[in-house]
Each structure stands twice: as C-alpha cells, then as structure tokens.
C-alpha cells in the first residue's frame, strides 16, 4: 500500500526546505501513526513559486500588523460586514496587475472556478473545455447546466473543429443558436507543466465570437518578465481575454482566488455569485499578504527583490528541466514553467520513487488516478525562487540515483563516442 506517500504532515513553513513529520505503521500501512521524529527535507512539493510562503522581511511584519488591527477573520460575507479597506485595496491591486478594469476576490481558489462558472453560463449555453482542465473547472462546468464539449489538450485545430461543428448543429433537439459560448483554458496545466497556446486559441475565439476564460492559477506571479502570467509571456493583450481567473495560493503565499474582467462583469458577479454573497470573505491577514507580495513583485517596497525572485525562478526552472532531460528522464512541460512532471508510468514505481527520495531527504509529490490516468503515473516537481543552486544540484543527484534504481531513464543519453560517430556519418 502507498498510503504513506500521501498526506505527509509537515511542521514548518513550506520554504525551500521544510520539516516532515515521520510516520510509522504496524499493519502494513493500513493505518499510520505520527512519531516524534522530524526530517529536514528539500521541498520540491509545494507551489511556493516565489518563496513568499515563508517569513518575508517585507510581507510578514505587515501581515502581523493587519492581524492586530483586523483580527484573523471577518466572520461575515463581503455583502454583509466582511468588506474591509484591505479587500477594496486588494481588488484594485489585482485589476491593475493583470491589466483589467476591475476584479473580485474570493476566500478559496477552488471555489472561484466552481462557483463562478454556473453564474456566467447556464442552460442553452455551450462550454468548450480543454481535456486536461482542473477539477474545479470540471465541477463548475457540470454545475452550470450548460452543454459541455471537450477539445484535445492544447490543440487549437481541434478546438476550431469542435466550435464549427457545435455552431452548425446548435442546441440539442431544438438546434437553436447557442445563447453563449465560453472556451476555458489554463495558463499552465498543473499536471503537464506546459503553457496554453493562448495566441492561437484567442484568434479562434474571436473568429467564432466565443468568450475566453483563462485560469492562471499556476502562471500568475510565476511567469512573464514582471510576473503577469502567460499573457505577458506569450505577448497577448489582456484585453483579448474576456475572463481572467487566478489564485493567491501559489506565487503569493496566501489563500483565495480572483476573477478579473470588465466593470460590468465584476458588478454582475458581486450581485449573483454565491461565493461572494454567502461565503466568508478572505481573511484580512491573507489579503495583506497578497498586497505586500504584489508590492514586492512590482518593486513598490523600494527594492529589486521582486525582479530578482522572478529571474531566480526562471533560471532555477530552466536549469533543473535541462538537467533532468540530460539524465534521460521523460519530463513534460515547457521551458520557463516551474512545474515539471517526471513520467513514471508504472503505478508500482510511484510509491518507490517517493520513498527513495524521502530516504535521501528530498520531498516530492507523486500523482496517479484519479488526477491522471492509471498508467500515466508521474512525480511532479515544483521549483521555487527560494531554492539555491546547491539545493537543485542535491535534488538532481538524488533523482539521478533513484532514476537508475527504478529504471525510469526512458531516454538514456548516448555515449560521446557514439554521438561523434553519428555526426561523422551525417557529414559524410
């Protein structure tokens, strides 16, 4: 049983290194008990892309001050007594940061997708979703009552096929025109590590007059020259994306999510979205953490730490990815992406990879069904700006050894002599 590979408790902030509480079992992993032993491990598991999850010289004092001033919770929804000065300030900061006229914030990232989509579209509408979109999008789409169609992962040509077919057919039974069509994609796909082909997808949506919904949970703050996500990275005008969604749980070291768009859209969501009307608003200290992190990223703290963090995560990600590929491992995703899935395939290799890494003080996340198909098991590496070059080299050494042990180097590097001979043959 691989139960010991999941839900491992930690006892420190999820920084570059963190404390993992050791567990033991007396019944072959049917039940696990916590011990008093703690292992200091290199953290390749958390979404702490910019290193804000740990204590920060600029953010932490301000968060503590907001805790004293506002307390840890508003104990109310935003439409009642749960809106503070910080919430209004956060909405403005987020809207300006992503390049949209307005924004609305929620206390939970998952709920942002699952509660907003049913409000945006309903019966008589059509949702066209990437086949590998996150579960929060899947549940939100199902809850909307709209017709759902799926296109092949990150394949704009198939998206166009689906759009043309559905527009031609119209609604089921009646064949009336669709009331509304929304195409939903992600900036970085969390289980694949690749970027959305956003320019091509936007061009198709414009051609067929469909709305674009972009989930930037993993990309906002982590990619782009100034951290503004895939729009900045892929040179896309934010004005071409109708609905921009993101979370504060990754790059900003906090909790919650946001929707950014036109003023009319945000006003509509404030009147109709149940997560805004009925759920407790985002915690004031959490809101202050996001505002402070945004200030650091934008350089408003008076230093260049934000730019340094963005350069560091890009450098760390590209160095780590290139070294993994040199080892002969099958690594999914694109360069500049901090998410790196290493394909294991065999479900039995999944717990073995996790345990062997943990033995050598490296904590990794392993992923299998239902998050991925059963025979596409993988280890997912998340790189942070808080990792030093020495940290990454240590992790690479461990993964090299474990890769040999488990036989997961599916693309072994060719010996230099063989490469030279092949080059000579090509020249001849």
Residue pairs with C-beta under 8 A, 6 or more apart in sequence:
1 28
1 29
1 30
2 29
2 350
2 351
2 354
2 366
3 29
3 30
3 32
4 23
4 25
4 29
4 32
4 351
4 355
5 350
5 351
5 354
5 355
5 366
8 20
8 21
8 23
8 363
9 20
9 21
9 23
9 34
10 18
10 19
10 20
10 21
11 19
11 20
11 21
11 38
12 18
12 19
13 53
13 54
13 55
14 43
14 45
14 46
14 48
14 53
14 54
15 43
15 48
15 51
15 53
15 54
15 384
15 386
16 42
16 43
16 51
16 54
16 384
16 386
16 387
16 388
16 391
17 40
17 41
17 42
17 43
17 391
18 40
18 41
18 43
18 46
18 363
19 38
19 39
19 40
19 41
20 38
20 39
20 40
20 41
20 358
20 363
21 34
21 35
21 37
21 38
22 34
22 35
22 37
22 38
22 39
23 32
23 33
23 34
23 35
24 32
24 33
24 35
25 31
25 32
25 33
26 33
39 358
39 361
40 361
41 358
41 361
41 362
41 363
42 361
42 362
42 363
42 387
42 391
42 394
42 395
43 363
43 384
44 362
44 363
44 364
44 365
44 381
44 382
44 383
44 395
45 363
45 364
45 365
45 382
46 53
46 382
46 384
47 218
47 249
47 250
47 251
47 382
48 54
48 250
48 253
48 382
48 384
48 386
49 221
49 222
49 250
49 251
49 313
49 338
49 382
49 383
49 384
49 385
50 221
50 222
50 227
50 251
50 252
50 253
50 293
50 297
50 309
50 310
50 313
50 384
50 385
51 253
51 309
51 384
51 385
51 386
52 59
52 251
52 252
52 253
52 254
52 289
52 293
52 296
53 253
54 253
54 386
56 253
56 292
56 293
56 296
58 292
58 295
58 296
58 301
58 303
58 305
59 253
59 288
59 289
59 292
59 293
59 296
62 288
62 291
62 292
63 285
63 288
63 289
63 292
64 285
65 288
66 86
66 284
66 285
66 287
66 288
67 284
67 285
69 284
70 84
70 86
70 284
70 285
71 284
72 283
72 284
72 285
73 280
73 283
73 284
74 81
74 82
74 83
74 84
74 280
74 281
74 283
74 284
75 81
75 82
75 280
76 82
76 280
76 281
77 276
77 277
77 278
77 279
77 280
77 281
78 87
78 270
78 276
78 281
79 270
79 276
79 277
82 280
82 281
83 281
84 281
84 284
84 287
86 284
86 287
86 288
86 291
87 105
87 281
87 282
87 284
87 287
89 287
89 291
90 105
90 282
90 287
90 290
90 291
91 102
91 103
91 104
91 105
91 258
92 103
93 290
93 291
93 294
94 103
94 105
94 258
94 260
94 290
94 294
95 101
95 102
95 103
95 260
97 228
97 294
97 297
97 298
98 216
98 220
98 228
98 229
98 231
98 238
98 244
98 246
98 260
99 228
99 231
99 238
99 239
100 238
100 244
100 260
100 261
100 262
101 261
101 262
101 263
101 266
102 260
102 261
102 262
102 263
102 265
102 266
102 267
103 258
103 259
103 260
103 261
103 266
104 258
104 259
104 266
104 269
104 270
104 273
104 276
105 256
105 257
105 258
105 282
105 287
106 112
106 115
106 256
106 257
106 258
106 259
106 275
106 276
106 279
106 282
107 255
107 256
107 275
107 279
107 280
107 281
107 282
107 283
107 286
108 255
108 256
108 257
108 275
108 279
109 136
109 217
109 247
109 248
109 249
109 255
109 256
109 257
110 136
110 257
111 136
111 257
111 275
111 279
112 136
112 245
112 247
112 256
112 257
112 258
112 259
112 275
113 134
113 136
113 137
113 139
113 140
113 215
113 245
113 257
114 136
114 139
114 140
114 143
115 140
115 273
115 274
115 275
116 140
116 245
116 259
116 269
116 273
116 275
117 127
117 137
117 140
117 141
117 143
117 144
117 184
117 213
118 140
118 143
118 144
118 145
119 268
119 269
119 272
119 273
119 274
120 144
120 182
120 213
120 243
121 127
121 144
121 146
121 180
121 182
122 144
122 145
122 146
123 145
123 146
124 146
124 171
124 176
124 178
124 179
124 180
125 144
125 146
125 147
125 178
125 179
125 180
125 181
125 182
126 146
126 147
126 148
126 149
126 166
126 178
126 180
126 181
126 182
127 141
127 144
127 146
127 147
127 148
127 149
127 181
127 182
127 184
128 148
128 149
128 150
128 151
128 159
128 162
128 163
128 166
128 181
128 182
128 183
128 184
128 210
129 137
129 138
129 141
129 148
129 149
129 150
129 151
129 183
129 184
130 150
130 151
130 153
130 154
130 184
130 185
130 186
130 189
130 196
131 150
131 151
131 152
131 153
132 153
132 154
132 189
132 191
132 192
133 184
133 185
133 186
133 189
133 215
134 186
134 190
134 215
134 217
137 184
137 186
137 215
141 148
141 184
142 148
146 182
147 171
147 172
147 178
149 162
149 166
150 162
151 158
151 159
151 161
151 162
152 158
153 189
153 192
154 189
154 194
154 196
154 197
156 197
156 200
156 201
156 203
156 204
159 183
159 201
159 204
160 204
160 207
160 208
163 181
163 183
163 204
163 208
163 210
164 208
166 178
166 181
167 177
167 178
167 181
167 208
169 175
170 176
170 177
170 178
171 177
171 178
180 211
181 208
181 209
181 210
181 211
182 210
182 211
182 212
182 213
182 243
183 201
183 204
183 205
183 210
183 211
183 212
183 213
184 213
184 215
185 196
185 198
185 201
185 212
185 213
185 214
185 215
186 196
186 214
186 215
186 216
186 217
186 218
186 219
187 195
187 196
187 198
187 214
187 215
187 216
187 217
187 218
187 219
187 220
187 223
187 229
187 230
188 194
188 195
188 196
188 216
188 217
188 218
188 219
188 222
188 223
188 230
188 337
188 339
189 196
189 218
190 217
190 218
190 339
190 380
191 341
191 367
191 371
191 372
191 378
191 380
192 332
192 333
192 339
192 341
193 331
193 332
193 333
193 334
193 337
193 339
193 340
193 341
193 380
194 332
194 333
194 334
194 337
195 219
195 223
195 230
195 233
195 234
195 334
195 336
195 337
196 214
196 230
198 214
198 230
198 231
198 234
198 236
198 241
199 234
199 235
199 236
201 212
202 212
202 236
202 240
202 241
204 210
205 211
205 212
206 240
211 242
211 243
212 240
212 241
212 242
212 243
213 242
213 243
213 245
214 230
214 231
214 241
214 243
214 244
214 245
215 245
215 246
216 229
216 230
216 244
216 245
216 246
217 245
217 246
217 247
217 249
217 250
217 257
218 250
218 338
218 339
219 229
219 230
219 233
219 246
220 227
220 228
220 229
220 246
220 247
220 250
220 251
221 227
221 229
221 250
221 251
221 252
221 293
221 297
222 229
222 250
222 251
222 313
222 338
223 229
223 230
223 232
223 233
223 314
223 336
223 337
223 338
224 230
224 231
224 232
224 233
224 310
225 232
225 233
225 310
226 232
226 297
226 298
226 307
226 310
227 251
227 297
227 306
227 310
229 246
230 236
231 237
231 238
231 241
231 244
233 336
238 244
242 261
242 262
242 265
243 259
243 260
243 261
243 265
244 259
244 260
244 261
245 257
245 258
245 259
245 260
246 257
246 258
246 260
247 256
247 257
247 258
248 254
248 255
248 256
248 257
248 258
248 286
248 289
248 290
249 255
249 256
249 257
251 293
252 289
252 290
252 293
252 294
253 289
253 293
254 286
254 287
254 289
254 290
254 293
255 282
255 283
255 286
256 282
256 286
256 287
256 290
259 265
259 266
259 269
260 266
269 276
270 276
292 301
294 300
295 301
296 303
296 305
296 306
296 309
297 306
297 309
297 310
298 306
299 306
299 307
309 385
310 385
312 385
313 338
313 383
313 384
313 385
314 336
316 338
316 383
316 384
316 385
316 387
316 392
317 335
317 336
317 337
317 338
317 340
317 383
318 335
318 336
319 389
319 392
320 340
320 381
320 383
320 392
320 395
320 396
321 331
321 333
321 335
321 337
321 340
322 335
323 392
323 396
324 331
324 340
324 342
324 381
324 396
324 399
325 331
325 411
326 413
327 396
327 399
327 400
327 403
327 409
327 413
328 403
328 409
328 410
328 411
328 412
328 413
329 342
329 343
329 399
329 403
329 408
329 409
329 410
329 411
330 342
330 343
330 408
330 410
330 411
331 340
331 341
331 342
331 343
332 340
332 341
332 343
332 378
333 339
333 340
333 341
338 382
338 383
338 384
339 380
339 381
339 382
340 380
340 381
340 382
340 383
341 367
341 378
341 379
341 380
341 381
342 378
342 379
342 380
342 381
342 399
342 408
343 376
343 378
343 408
343 410
344 350
344 353
344 366
344 377
344 378
344 379
344 406
344 408
345 375
345 376
345 377
346 375
346 377
347 368
347 374
347 375
347 377
349 377
349 406
349 407
349 408
350 366
350 368
350 377
350 378
350 379
351 366
352 405
352 406
353 364
353 366
353 379
353 402
353 406
353 408
354 364
354 366
354 379
356 401
356 402
356 405
356 406
357 363
357 364
357 379
357 398
357 399
357 402
358 364
360 398
360 401
360 402
362 394
362 395
362 398
362 399
364 379
364 380
364 381
365 379
365 380
365 382
366 377
366 378
366 379
366 380
367 377
367 378
367 379
367 380
368 374
368 377
368 378
372 378
381 395
383 392
402 408
403 409
414 422
